[in-house]
Every structure is written in structure tokens, then in C-alpha cells.
Amino acid sequence: MRLDGEREHAPVQTGTHEVRNQPPPLDDFDPLACDPALREALTARGAADRVESLRPLARRAGSAEAREHGRLANAHPPVLHSHDRYGHRVDEVEFHPSWHWLMGEAVSSGLHASPWSPDAPSGEHLARAAGFYLWSQAEAGHGCPVSMTFAAVPALRHSPELAEHYEPGLRSTHYDFGVRHPEKKAGLLAGMSMTEKQGGSDVRANSTTAEPLSDGSYRVVGHKWFTSAPMNDLFLALAQTPGGLSCLLIPRVLPDGTRNAIRLQRLKDKLGNKSNASAEIEYTGAIGWLVGEEGRGVRSIIDMVSMTRMDCVLGSAANMRIALSEASHHAAHRSAFGERLDRTPLMGAVLTELAVESEAAVALGMRLAAATDGGHRGQRAELDLLRIVLPAAKYYVCKRAPSVIAEALECLGGNGYVEESGLPRLYREAPLMSVWEGAGNVTALDTLRALHKQPEAAERLLEELDLASGRDERYDRAVRSLRAELADPQPARARRLAELLTLTVQAGLLLRDSPEEVSDTFLATRLEALGSTPGTSGVASRQLLDRVTPGGRD
């Protein structure tokens, strides 16, 4: 105490920024190493030899560099330039350099077209699906033009001459951005131009017209409400011709080198998917060429829809998986009330359910990709299975993604709600996959249409499910419930049918191909759970959390 009566103050401590109890950045991790479900699915489909070849792509996807490019591409969305400084119409979209980096990596890895190569090895659809799933964890938005290009090739083959002309460029592994003559570019990308404001998924309500010209081309006039990837080199569009709704190929640049009459009216201000440009466009006399037969436009483009729906399932699975990685990584390095989060019973139960839902989505996505391989080898049974399971999977997996990602975000508490965590971006991205290529009601009803058009598809589905019969009574009960729904499918119950179908297929795959701990957890939490939110079953599996946590758990 001072003699003059003044209180003596202790030295002021100014160091307040010591960081404790925070996880290290999830950078430079290997998303394949913490994803045994993917490795098991590949092995079960006879592609164990592909695992090591996927590892370099996986490591790039988990690198600090790729994750930063993903952040920047979304922080700096594309910008539309309708005119140049002199007033000339240019209709171009400017992207951040990080977008081009992501696209270059995806294209050079063949994620846009590798299965269509004439010398593609057996099982290439499966390998490409695994690569697309891994790479999408780096950033989701640029997957749109990658998927569009992948899906355009089988549609274009309905017109062999057009396919012969454009397919080499579409298969090229060189990313060559810009509006130039296709023959002067090292690689091409494709887009889709289907929906209109008055129709949406009801494409037969389209009012865009295509007038046949004397040289065999068509003059296209119309207003398209959503056109994916408007800077791509060519588009497959639906328009009304004299013979009915038809599919046309419309290039950005015509054979004489002039720009086609494609006007970009505006870019959509979307909830998520900020890195990617989605445009409202007008065809003001654009020139196009018929793909397939006049009046058979839906049939011509249906292959494209199927392939993009496949990528919706894979993209949703990828978003769920990277959200799970963020949540499990956080919980493995964060403590509360004297205990590490992932060791607490309730957090363990939540993470367990997120993990098993992710693993089921991966198993299903790889099975669908293998069915695609089988279908292209002429295996009718695999095509039948794909026709009925794909729309149901598109419905259910994409519908689940927002809920799973919201729960993963909440595992981080307030940290997860902050943009820097990356989880808000994943959360905004998640509903897109459910909306794109047919929203929930459309895809659920497409499951019913598959039953009506190909009754043999139901028999093929049941044959697939029978492969796991007798292994668990909970599964057998679910299959019996599904049989009852299949016997009397009703439009009002289409969502129930799609959900039950997907859950039973997932359960059967896990029973056949995954460790008992995984399949048992899935059956307990997804088929028998009392509530719909993760953690309500009370099932917590240390083994599952060890499987899915990046770097493992101490």
C-alpha cells in the first residue's frame, strides 16, 4: 500500500488474444483417407484398383489451395457484361480467376467427359462418379458446367453428325475459356437451356419456337428462364418446331465465325451457388441444328437429364460429406464442460447419424454409377434398376442434404454460423440439388412413371433388394412395406414411395458391403428412429466416428 493513501494497482494485463480450445484449420487433409465408405463401395463394385488412382485428386480437393479457391470463387460472383465500352453487344460473363482454376482442375481430371472416350476402360462411369464426388468437396458451383458437359454427350449422339463434329472438343481435357470459334478452341463445354417462366419443369409448355430453314438449320426465337453456364460453347435447348417439341444444338459461335443471336438478359441472384452463373437469356433468331427427331425433344434430351440427376445425387453426397468432415474435425479438437465434444454421448449420437447418412448416400451414388456402366454395356437389368432408383435417389438424397448440413453447422455452434467456417456456403448450396433437374414432386412422380412405363423395373428392384434379405428383420420389414407401396402406387403417396425405396436400397447396400457397425447403425437410426432429427435415436458409435473424422480421433 502506498503511504499517501492512493491504491496501488497491479500491472494491467493486455494480452487477450491467446487462442485456446479452437480446432486447427481443416486444410491439406485427404478426403479419401477419412471416407472408407467410398473405398468400400468401389471395392464392392469391382473397382478397388481405382482407389489409389483417385488419391492425387482427393488430396488436391482437400488442399488449402483448393479450399481457398473455392472461397474466393464464391466471394467474387460472376459479372455480366452485355456491352463493351463502345456499345457493341458482347453478352459475356466475367469470372474470378479462382473459378478458372477450379474448372481447369476438373476438366484436366476428365470429370466432364472421361467415360465417353472411345478407349475408356470398363467401369469408367464409376471412377468418374467417385472423382466428381471427391472434387466437388472443394467447391460445388463449378460442378454445374462440368456436369452439363458430361451429360450433353449422350444426348448429342442422337445426331451422329453433330456428335462427330463437337464430341472431340467436349471430351478434350483442356479448359479453354472464351467465346471463340469451336474449331479454334482446345476444349469445349456445353450447357442446357430448357425451362421457361410459364412452364418450369413442364417443358411441354415451352413457347420458344424453331423455324426450319432451307439449309437444314433452324431459326430459334424465345425467352429461357434458366440457362446453366451461359459462357459455355454450345447449348442443348428445347423449342417448338412444326413437328412438335424438339431438341436443338445452339452454339455460341456459328460456323462462319460470327456470334449467334444469344442475348444474356441478366444473371439470376440465387440463394447459393454464387460462383456459378445462371442466366435468363433470349434467342433472337439464333441458329441451331436438330438433335434427334422433330417432335421427340424430350426423348432426345432425357439422357442428359438422367446424367445430371446422377450428379445431383453425387453433389449432395459431396456437400454432406465435407460438412461432416468440418463437424467431426471440430468436435475432435474442441472441449466443453471439461470433456472433448466428440466424447460426449449426445454429440456422439448426432455425429453418428450424420456419418451414417453420409455413408449411405455414398454407397447409393456409387451403385447408381455402376448401373450406368452396366447399362452402357447393354445390361438391360442395370438400366431397369437405374430407371426406378435414380429419380427416387434424386428425390431423397437431395432432400436430406439441407437438414444434414444444418445439423453439421450446429455442431460448431456460433462458429458454424459465421461465413469463415464455410458451412453457411454449404447450407445455401444444399437446396439447389433438390430443385435442379426436377424438384421434389417431379422426381417423386417420375418414380411412379418408371413403374408404369417399365413394370419390369420393379421386379429388378426387388431382385436387388433380395440380395440382402434374411440378414436383419428390420430390413425385411422395410422391404415388405415397400412391396405394398409398389403394388398400389398412388400419386399422393409418391414422396413416401420414393423415400421408402431409397432407404431400403441404401440399407441393402450397407448390409451387403459395409461393416456390421455401419449397417446396424443405419437400420437403428434411419428405419427405426423415433424422431427425424439426428441424435434422437440415442445411438452413438465410436467406430463410425473414427471412420469419418479427418486425421482420425485420438
C-alpha positions as CSV (number, residue, x, y, z in Angstrom):
1,M,0.0,0.0,0.0
2,R,1.3,3.5,-0.8
3,L,1.9,5.8,2.1
4,D,0.0,8.7,0.5
5,G,-3.2,6.6,0.7
6,E,-3.6,6.0,-3.0
7,R,-4.4,2.4,-4.0
8,E,-1.6,0.6,-5.7
9,H,-2.8,-1.1,-8.9
10,A,-1.5,-4.3,-10.3
11,P,0.1,-4.1,-13.8
12,V,-2.6,-4.2,-16.5
13,Q,-2.7,-7.5,-18.5
14,T,-3.2,-6.6,-22.1
15,G,-2.7,-9.9,-23.8
16,T,-6.2,-11.0,-24.5
17,H,-5.7,-12.9,-27.8
18,E,-4.3,-16.2,-26.8
19,V,-6.3,-18.7,-28.8
20,R,-7.2,-21.9,-26.9
21,N,-9.8,-24.6,-27.4
22,Q,-10.2,-24.0,-31.1
23,P,-9.6,-26.6,-33.8
24,P,-6.7,-26.2,-36.3
25,P,-7.7,-25.4,-39.8
26,L,-9.0,-28.3,-41.9
27,D,-6.5,-27.7,-44.6
28,D,-4.3,-30.2,-46.6
29,F,-6.4,-33.2,-45.5
30,D,-7.1,-36.2,-47.6
31,P,-10.9,-36.7,-48.1
32,L,-10.3,-40.2,-49.4
33,A,-8.5,-41.3,-46.3
34,C,-11.4,-40.4,-44.0
35,D,-14.0,-41.9,-46.4
36,P,-13.9,-45.7,-46.0
37,A,-17.5,-45.8,-47.3
38,L,-16.2,-44.7,-50.7
39,R,-13.4,-47.2,-50.7
40,E,-15.8,-50.0,-49.7
41,A,-18.3,-49.0,-52.4
42,L,-15.6,-49.1,-55.1
43,T,-14.3,-52.4,-53.8
44,A,-17.9,-53.9,-53.8
45,R,-18.4,-52.8,-57.4
46,G,-15.1,-54.4,-58.5
47,A,-13.1,-51.2,-58.7
48,A,-10.7,-51.5,-55.8
49,D,-7.8,-50.8,-58.1
50,R,-9.2,-47.3,-58.7
51,V,-8.8,-46.1,-55.2
52,E,-5.1,-45.3,-55.4
53,S,-5.6,-43.5,-58.8
54,L,-8.1,-41.2,-57.1
55,R,-5.8,-40.2,-54.3
56,P,-4.0,-37.3,-56.0
57,L,-7.3,-35.8,-57.0
58,A,-8.6,-36.3,-53.4
59,R,-5.5,-34.6,-51.9
60,R,-5.9,-31.6,-54.3
61,A,-9.6,-31.3,-53.2
62,G,-8.6,-31.2,-49.6
63,S,-5.6,-28.9,-50.1
64,A,-5.5,-25.4,-48.6
65,E,-5.1,-24.1,-52.1
66,A,-8.3,-25.6,-53.5
67,R,-10.3,-24.7,-50.4
68,E,-9.2,-21.1,-50.8
69,H,-10.0,-21.0,-54.5
70,G,-13.5,-22.3,-53.5
71,R,-13.9,-19.5,-51.0
72,L,-12.7,-16.8,-53.5
73,A,-14.9,-18.0,-56.3
74,N,-18.0,-17.6,-54.1
75,A,-16.8,-14.3,-52.5
76,H,-16.5,-12.8,-56.0
77,P,-19.5,-13.9,-58.1
78,P,-19.6,-13.7,-61.9
79,V,-20.5,-10.4,-63.5
80,L,-22.5,-9.9,-66.7
81,H,-21.2,-7.6,-69.4
82,S,-23.9,-7.1,-72.0
83,H,-22.0,-4.5,-74.0
84,D,-18.4,-3.4,-74.4
85,R,-17.1,0.1,-73.7
86,Y,-18.0,1.2,-77.3
87,G,-21.6,0.0,-77.2
88,H,-21.2,-3.3,-79.0
89,R,-23.3,-6.2,-77.8
90,V,-20.9,-8.8,-76.3
91,D,-23.1,-10.9,-73.9
92,E,-20.2,-12.2,-71.8
93,V,-19.7,-13.2,-68.2
94,E,-16.6,-12.4,-66.3
95,F,-15.4,-14.9,-63.6
96,H,-12.9,-14.6,-60.8
97,P,-9.6,-16.3,-61.5
98,S,-10.3,-18.9,-58.8
99,W,-13.3,-20.1,-60.9
100,H,-11.0,-20.8,-63.8
101,W,-8.5,-22.6,-61.6
102,L,-11.3,-24.9,-60.3
103,M,-12.6,-25.5,-63.8
104,G,-9.1,-26.2,-65.1
105,E,-8.5,-28.8,-62.4
106,A,-11.9,-30.5,-63.0
107,V,-11.5,-30.6,-66.8
108,S,-7.9,-31.8,-66.8
109,S,-9.0,-34.6,-64.5
110,G,-11.6,-35.7,-67.0
111,L,-14.6,-35.2,-64.7
112,H,-16.5,-33.6,-67.6
113,A,-16.3,-36.5,-70.1
114,S,-13.9,-39.3,-69.3
115,P,-16.5,-42.1,-69.7
116,W,-17.3,-41.1,-73.3
117,S,-13.8,-41.6,-74.6
118,P,-13.7,-44.4,-77.2
119,D,-10.9,-46.1,-75.3
120,A,-12.4,-45.6,-71.8
121,P,-11.7,-48.6,-69.6
122,S,-14.5,-50.7,-68.1
123,G,-16.0,-49.1,-65.0
124,E,-15.2,-45.5,-66.1
125,H,-18.6,-44.1,-65.0
126,L,-18.0,-45.4,-61.5
127,A,-14.5,-44.0,-61.4
128,R,-15.7,-40.6,-62.8
129,A,-18.5,-40.6,-60.2
130,A,-16.0,-41.1,-57.4
131,G,-13.8,-38.4,-58.7
132,F,-16.7,-35.9,-59.2
133,Y,-17.8,-36.7,-55.6
134,L,-14.3,-36.1,-54.2
135,W,-13.6,-33.0,-56.2
136,S,-17.0,-31.4,-55.5
137,Q,-16.0,-31.2,-51.9
138,A,-13.5,-28.4,-52.8
139,E,-16.3,-26.3,-54.3
140,A,-19.8,-27.1,-55.6
141,G,-20.7,-24.3,-58.0
142,H,-18.3,-25.2,-60.8
143,G,-19.7,-28.7,-60.8
144,C,-22.6,-27.3,-62.9
145,P,-20.8,-26.7,-66.2
146,V,-18.8,-29.9,-65.6
147,S,-22.0,-31.9,-65.2
148,M,-23.7,-30.2,-68.1
149,T,-20.8,-31.1,-70.4
150,F,-20.7,-34.7,-69.2
151,A,-24.5,-35.0,-69.7
152,A,-24.5,-33.4,-73.2
153,V,-22.5,-36.1,-74.9
154,P,-25.1,-38.9,-74.8
155,A,-27.9,-36.5,-75.8
156,L,-25.8,-35.2,-78.8
157,R,-25.3,-38.8,-80.0
158,H,-28.9,-38.8,-81.1
159,S,-27.5,-36.9,-84.1
160,P,-24.3,-38.7,-85.2
161,E,-23.1,-35.9,-87.5
162,L,-23.3,-33.3,-84.7
163,A,-21.6,-35.7,-82.3
164,E,-18.8,-36.3,-84.7
165,H,-18.2,-32.6,-85.1
166,Y,-18.4,-31.5,-81.5
167,E,-17.7,-34.5,-79.3
168,P,-13.8,-34.4,-79.6
169,G,-13.9,-30.9,-78.2
170,L,-16.3,-31.8,-75.4
171,R,-14.0,-34.8,-74.5
172,S,-10.9,-32.7,-74.5
173,T,-9.1,-32.3,-71.2
174,H,-8.1,-28.8,-72.0
175,Y,-10.1,-26.0,-70.3
176,D,-10.3,-23.1,-72.9
177,F,-12.5,-20.3,-71.7
178,G,-13.9,-17.6,-74.0
179,V,-16.3,-17.0,-76.9
180,R,-14.5,-18.2,-80.0
181,H,-15.0,-20.4,-83.0
182,P,-15.2,-24.1,-81.7
183,E,-12.6,-25.3,-84.2
184,K,-10.1,-22.8,-82.8
185,K,-10.5,-23.9,-79.2
186,A,-8.6,-26.6,-77.4
187,G,-11.7,-27.7,-75.5
188,L,-15.4,-27.2,-75.4
189,L,-18.1,-27.0,-72.7
190,A,-21.8,-27.5,-73.0
191,G,-24.9,-26.1,-71.3
192,M,-28.6,-26.7,-71.1
193,S,-31.4,-24.4,-72.0
194,M,-34.8,-25.9,-71.2
195,T,-37.0,-24.2,-68.7
196,E,-39.2,-21.1,-69.3
197,K,-41.1,-18.9,-67.0
198,Q,-44.5,-20.2,-67.8
199,G,-43.6,-23.9,-67.6
200,G,-40.7,-24.7,-65.3
201,S,-40.5,-28.5,-65.2
202,D,-43.5,-28.7,-67.6
203,V,-41.2,-28.3,-70.6
204,R,-44.1,-29.1,-73.0
205,A,-45.5,-25.7,-72.1
206,N,-42.4,-24.1,-73.7
207,S,-43.2,-21.3,-76.2
208,T,-39.8,-20.9,-77.8
209,T,-40.1,-21.6,-81.5
210,A,-37.7,-23.1,-84.0
211,E,-38.4,-22.4,-87.7
212,P,-36.8,-24.7,-90.2
213,L,-34.6,-23.1,-92.8
214,S,-33.7,-24.2,-96.3
215,D,-30.1,-25.3,-95.4
216,G,-31.4,-27.7,-92.7
217,S,-30.8,-25.4,-89.7
218,Y,-33.4,-23.7,-87.6
219,R,-34.0,-20.1,-86.5
220,V,-34.8,-20.1,-82.8
221,V,-36.8,-17.4,-81.1
222,G,-37.7,-17.5,-77.4
223,H,-37.0,-16.5,-73.8
224,K,-35.4,-19.1,-71.5
225,W,-35.9,-18.5,-67.8
226,F,-32.9,-20.6,-66.6
227,T,-29.8,-21.4,-68.7
228,S,-27.0,-23.1,-67.0
229,A,-23.4,-22.0,-67.6
230,P,-24.2,-19.2,-70.2
231,M,-20.5,-18.8,-71.2
232,N,-20.3,-22.4,-72.4
233,D,-19.7,-23.1,-76.1
234,L,-22.9,-24.7,-77.0
235,F,-26.4,-25.4,-75.6
236,L,-29.0,-28.1,-75.9
237,A,-32.3,-26.3,-76.0
238,L,-36.0,-27.3,-76.3
239,A,-38.2,-25.5,-78.8
240,Q,-41.4,-25.9,-80.7
241,T,-40.9,-27.0,-84.3
242,P,-43.6,-27.8,-86.9
243,G,-43.2,-31.4,-85.7
244,G,-43.6,-30.6,-82.0
245,L,-41.3,-30.0,-79.1
246,S,-37.8,-30.7,-80.3
247,C,-34.2,-30.6,-79.1
248,L,-31.7,-28.3,-80.8
249,L,-28.0,-27.7,-80.5
250,I,-27.3,-23.9,-80.4
251,P,-23.6,-22.8,-80.5
252,R,-22.4,-19.5,-79.2
253,V,-20.3,-19.0,-82.3
254,L,-21.6,-20.0,-85.8
255,P,-19.6,-22.0,-88.4
256,D,-18.8,-18.7,-90.3
257,G,-17.2,-17.3,-87.1
258,T,-20.0,-14.8,-86.2
259,R,-21.6,-14.8,-82.8
260,N,-25.0,-16.4,-82.6
261,A,-28.1,-14.3,-81.7
262,I,-28.0,-15.3,-78.0
263,R,-28.7,-12.4,-75.6
264,L,-27.9,-12.7,-71.9
265,Q,-30.6,-10.6,-70.3
266,R,-29.5,-11.0,-66.6
267,L,-27.8,-13.3,-64.2
268,K,-30.0,-14.8,-61.5
269,D,-29.4,-13.7,-57.9
270,K,-29.6,-17.1,-56.3
271,L,-29.7,-18.2,-52.7
272,G,-26.5,-20.1,-53.1
273,N,-24.3,-21.4,-56.0
274,K,-22.8,-17.9,-56.1
275,S,-19.7,-18.9,-58.0
276,N,-21.7,-20.2,-61.0
277,A,-23.6,-18.1,-63.5
278,S,-27.2,-18.9,-64.2
279,A,-28.7,-16.7,-66.9
280,E,-32.0,-15.6,-68.2
281,I,-31.5,-15.5,-72.0
282,E,-33.2,-14.7,-75.2
283,Y,-32.8,-16.4,-78.5
284,T,-33.4,-13.6,-81.0
285,G,-33.2,-15.6,-84.2
286,A,-30.4,-17.8,-83.1
287,I,-29.3,-20.6,-85.4
288,G,-29.5,-24.2,-84.2
289,W,-29.4,-27.7,-85.5
290,L,-31.9,-30.6,-84.7
291,V,-30.8,-33.2,-82.2
292,G,-32.7,-36.4,-82.8
293,E,-36.1,-36.3,-84.5
294,E,-38.6,-33.4,-84.7
295,G,-41.2,-33.8,-82.0
296,R,-39.1,-36.1,-79.9
297,G,-37.2,-33.4,-78.0
298,V,-37.9,-34.9,-74.6
299,R,-36.6,-38.3,-75.7
300,S,-33.5,-36.7,-77.2
301,I,-32.6,-34.8,-74.0
302,I,-33.7,-37.4,-71.4
303,D,-30.2,-38.9,-71.4
304,M,-28.8,-35.5,-70.4
305,V,-31.4,-35.2,-67.6
306,S,-30.5,-38.7,-66.3
307,M,-26.8,-37.9,-66.1
308,T,-27.3,-34.5,-64.4
309,R,-29.7,-36.1,-61.9
310,M,-26.9,-38.6,-61.2
311,D,-24.6,-35.7,-60.5
312,C,-27.2,-34.1,-58.2
313,V,-27.1,-37.2,-56.0
314,L,-23.3,-37.2,-56.1
315,G,-23.1,-33.4,-55.5
316,S,-25.5,-33.7,-52.5
317,A,-23.4,-36.6,-51.1
318,A,-20.3,-34.5,-51.5
319,N,-21.8,-31.5,-49.7
320,M,-22.9,-33.7,-46.8
321,R,-19.5,-35.4,-46.6
322,I,-17.5,-32.1,-46.4
323,A,-20.0,-30.8,-43.9
324,L,-19.5,-33.9,-41.8
325,S,-15.7,-33.5,-42.1
326,E,-15.9,-30.0,-40.8
327,A,-18.2,-31.1,-37.9
328,S,-16.2,-34.2,-36.9
329,H,-12.9,-32.3,-37.1
330,H,-14.3,-29.5,-34.9
331,A,-15.7,-31.9,-32.3
332,A,-12.4,-33.9,-32.2
333,H,-10.5,-30.7,-31.2
334,R,-13.0,-28.8,-29.1
335,S,-13.8,-29.3,-25.4
336,A,-16.8,-28.1,-23.4
337,F,-17.6,-28.6,-19.7
338,G,-14.3,-30.5,-19.2
339,E,-14.9,-33.0,-22.0
340,R,-14.0,-33.3,-25.6
341,L,-17.1,-32.8,-27.7
342,D,-16.9,-35.9,-29.7
343,R,-16.6,-38.0,-26.5
344,T,-19.9,-36.6,-25.1
345,P,-22.8,-39.0,-25.5
346,L,-25.2,-36.7,-27.2
347,M,-22.8,-35.1,-29.6
348,G,-21.5,-38.6,-30.4
349,A,-25.1,-39.6,-31.3
350,V,-25.6,-36.6,-33.5
351,L,-22.3,-37.1,-35.4
352,T,-23.0,-40.8,-35.7
353,E,-26.3,-40.2,-37.5
354,L,-24.6,-37.6,-39.8
355,A,-21.9,-40.1,-40.6
356,V,-24.2,-43.0,-41.4
357,E,-26.4,-40.8,-43.6
358,S,-23.3,-39.7,-45.5
359,E,-22.1,-43.3,-45.9
360,A,-25.5,-44.4,-47.2
361,A,-25.5,-41.6,-49.8
362,V,-22.1,-42.5,-51.0
363,A,-23.0,-46.2,-51.3
364,L,-26.1,-45.4,-53.2
365,G,-24.3,-42.9,-55.5
366,M,-21.6,-45.5,-56.4
367,R,-24.3,-48.2,-57.0
368,L,-26.1,-45.9,-59.5
369,A,-22.8,-45.1,-61.3
370,A,-22.1,-48.8,-61.6
371,A,-25.6,-49.3,-63.0
372,T,-24.8,-46.7,-65.6
373,D,-21.7,-48.6,-66.6
374,G,-23.7,-51.8,-66.9
375,G,-26.4,-50.0,-68.9
376,H,-23.8,-48.8,-71.4
377,R,-22.5,-52.3,-71.7
378,G,-26.0,-53.4,-72.8
379,Q,-27.1,-54.9,-69.5
380,R,-30.9,-54.3,-69.5
381,A,-31.3,-55.3,-65.9
382,E,-29.0,-52.5,-64.8
383,L,-30.9,-50.0,-67.0
384,D,-34.2,-51.1,-65.4
385,L,-32.7,-50.6,-62.0
386,L,-31.4,-47.2,-62.8
387,R,-34.8,-46.0,-64.2
388,I,-36.6,-46.6,-61.0
389,V,-33.9,-45.9,-58.4
390,L,-32.4,-42.8,-59.9
391,P,-35.4,-40.5,-59.6
392,A,-36.1,-41.8,-56.1
393,A,-32.5,-41.2,-55.0
394,K,-32.5,-37.8,-56.6
395,Y,-35.6,-37.0,-54.5
396,Y,-34.4,-38.3,-51.2
397,V,-30.7,-37.7,-51.0
398,C,-31.0,-34.2,-52.3
399,K,-33.9,-33.5,-49.9
400,R,-31.8,-34.7,-47.0
401,A,-28.8,-32.6,-47.7
402,P,-30.0,-29.3,-46.3
403,S,-31.0,-30.9,-43.0
404,V,-27.8,-32.9,-42.6
405,I,-25.7,-29.7,-43.4
406,A,-27.7,-27.6,-40.9
407,E,-27.0,-30.2,-38.2
408,A,-23.3,-30.2,-39.1
409,L,-23.3,-26.4,-38.9
410,E,-24.9,-26.5,-35.5
411,C,-22.1,-28.9,-34.2
412,L,-19.8,-25.9,-34.5
413,G,-22.3,-23.7,-32.6
414,G,-21.8,-20.0,-33.3
415,N,-18.6,-20.7,-35.2
416,G,-20.6,-22.6,-37.8
417,Y,-22.9,-19.7,-38.4
418,V,-20.0,-17.5,-39.4
419,E,-19.1,-17.3,-43.1
420,E,-15.4,-18.0,-42.4
421,S,-16.3,-21.6,-41.3
422,G,-17.5,-22.3,-44.9
423,L,-20.7,-24.1,-43.6
424,P,-23.1,-21.2,-44.4
425,R,-22.0,-21.6,-48.1
426,L,-22.6,-25.3,-48.0
427,Y,-26.0,-24.7,-46.4
428,R,-27.1,-22.2,-49.1
429,E,-25.8,-24.6,-51.8
430,A,-27.7,-27.6,-50.5
431,P,-31.3,-26.9,-51.7
432,L,-30.1,-26.4,-55.3
433,M,-29.6,-30.0,-56.0
434,S,-33.2,-30.7,-54.9
435,V,-34.6,-28.0,-57.2
436,W,-32.3,-28.6,-60.2
437,E,-33.4,-31.2,-62.8
438,G,-36.9,-31.6,-61.3
439,A,-37.9,-30.5,-57.8
440,G,-39.1,-33.0,-55.2
441,N,-42.6,-33.6,-56.5
442,V,-41.4,-34.0,-60.1
443,T,-38.8,-36.6,-59.2
444,A,-41.1,-38.5,-56.8
445,L,-43.7,-38.7,-59.6
446,D,-41.0,-39.8,-62.0
447,T,-40.5,-42.8,-59.8
448,L,-44.2,-43.6,-60.4
449,R,-43.8,-43.1,-64.1
450,A,-40.9,-45.5,-64.2
451,L,-43.2,-48.1,-62.6
452,H,-46.0,-47.5,-65.1
453,K,-43.7,-47.4,-68.2
454,Q,-41.4,-50.2,-67.3
455,P,-43.1,-52.6,-64.9
456,E,-40.1,-54.9,-65.1
457,A,-38.1,-52.2,-63.3
458,A,-40.0,-53.0,-60.1
459,E,-39.0,-56.7,-60.4
460,R,-35.4,-55.7,-61.0
461,L,-35.5,-53.5,-57.9
462,L,-36.9,-56.3,-55.8
463,E,-34.2,-58.7,-57.1
464,E,-31.6,-56.1,-55.9
465,L,-33.2,-55.9,-52.5
466,D,-33.4,-59.7,-52.2
467,L,-29.6,-59.8,-52.2
468,A,-29.7,-58.6,-48.6
469,S,-32.9,-60.4,-47.5
470,G,-32.8,-62.5,-44.3
471,R,-29.9,-60.6,-42.8
472,D,-31.9,-58.3,-40.5
473,E,-35.6,-58.4,-39.6
474,R,-35.7,-54.6,-39.6
475,Y,-34.6,-54.6,-43.2
476,D,-37.0,-57.3,-44.2
477,R,-39.9,-55.4,-42.7
478,A,-39.0,-52.3,-44.7
479,V,-38.9,-54.4,-47.9
480,R,-42.3,-55.8,-47.1
481,S,-43.6,-52.2,-46.7
482,L,-42.1,-51.2,-50.0
483,R,-43.7,-54.2,-51.7
484,A,-47.1,-53.0,-50.5
485,E,-46.4,-49.5,-51.9
486,L,-45.2,-50.8,-55.2
487,A,-48.4,-52.9,-55.5
488,D,-50.6,-49.9,-55.3
489,P,-48.6,-46.7,-56.2
490,Q,-50.6,-43.5,-55.8
491,P,-49.6,-40.0,-56.8
492,A,-50.5,-38.6,-53.4
493,R,-48.1,-41.1,-51.8
494,A,-45.3,-40.6,-54.4
495,R,-43.0,-39.0,-51.9
496,R,-43.4,-41.8,-49.4
497,L,-42.7,-44.3,-52.1
498,A,-39.5,-42.5,-53.2
499,E,-38.3,-42.2,-49.6
500,L,-39.0,-45.8,-48.6
501,L,-37.5,-47.1,-51.9
502,T,-34.3,-45.1,-51.3
503,L,-34.0,-46.1,-47.7
504,T,-34.4,-49.8,-48.4
505,V,-31.8,-49.7,-51.3
506,Q,-29.4,-47.9,-49.0
507,A,-30.0,-50.4,-46.2
508,G,-29.5,-53.3,-48.5
509,L,-26.2,-51.9,-49.8
510,L,-24.9,-51.3,-46.4
511,L,-25.9,-54.8,-45.2
512,R,-24.0,-56.3,-48.1
513,D,-20.9,-54.1,-48.4
514,S,-20.2,-52.2,-45.1
515,P,-19.1,-53.3,-41.6
516,E,-21.9,-54.5,-39.3
517,E,-21.5,-51.4,-37.1
518,V,-22.4,-49.2,-40.1
519,S,-25.4,-51.2,-41.3
520,D,-26.7,-51.8,-37.8
521,T,-26.5,-48.1,-37.0
522,F,-28.3,-47.2,-40.3
523,L,-31.1,-49.6,-39.6
524,A,-31.5,-48.3,-36.0
525,T,-31.4,-44.7,-36.9
526,R,-33.0,-44.4,-40.3
527,L,-35.6,-47.2,-40.3
528,E,-36.5,-47.4,-36.6
529,A,-35.7,-44.0,-35.2
530,L,-38.5,-42.3,-33.2
531,G,-37.7,-38.8,-34.5
532,S,-36.5,-37.2,-37.7
533,T,-33.6,-35.1,-36.3
534,P,-30.1,-36.6,-35.8
535,G,-29.4,-37.7,-32.2
536,T,-33.0,-38.7,-31.3
537,S,-32.2,-42.4,-31.6
538,G,-29.5,-42.1,-28.9
539,V,-27.2,-44.4,-30.9
540,A,-23.5,-43.3,-30.7
541,S,-20.8,-45.2,-32.4
542,R,-17.1,-44.6,-31.7
543,Q,-16.2,-46.9,-34.6
544,L,-18.2,-44.8,-37.0
545,L,-16.7,-41.5,-35.8
546,D,-13.2,-43.0,-36.1
547,R,-14.0,-43.8,-39.7
548,V,-15.2,-40.4,-40.8
549,T,-13.1,-37.9,-38.8
550,P,-10.3,-36.3,-40.9
551,G,-7.0,-37.5,-39.4
552,G,-8.8,-39.9,-37.1
553,R,-9.5,-39.4,-33.4
554,D,-7.0,-39.6,-30.5
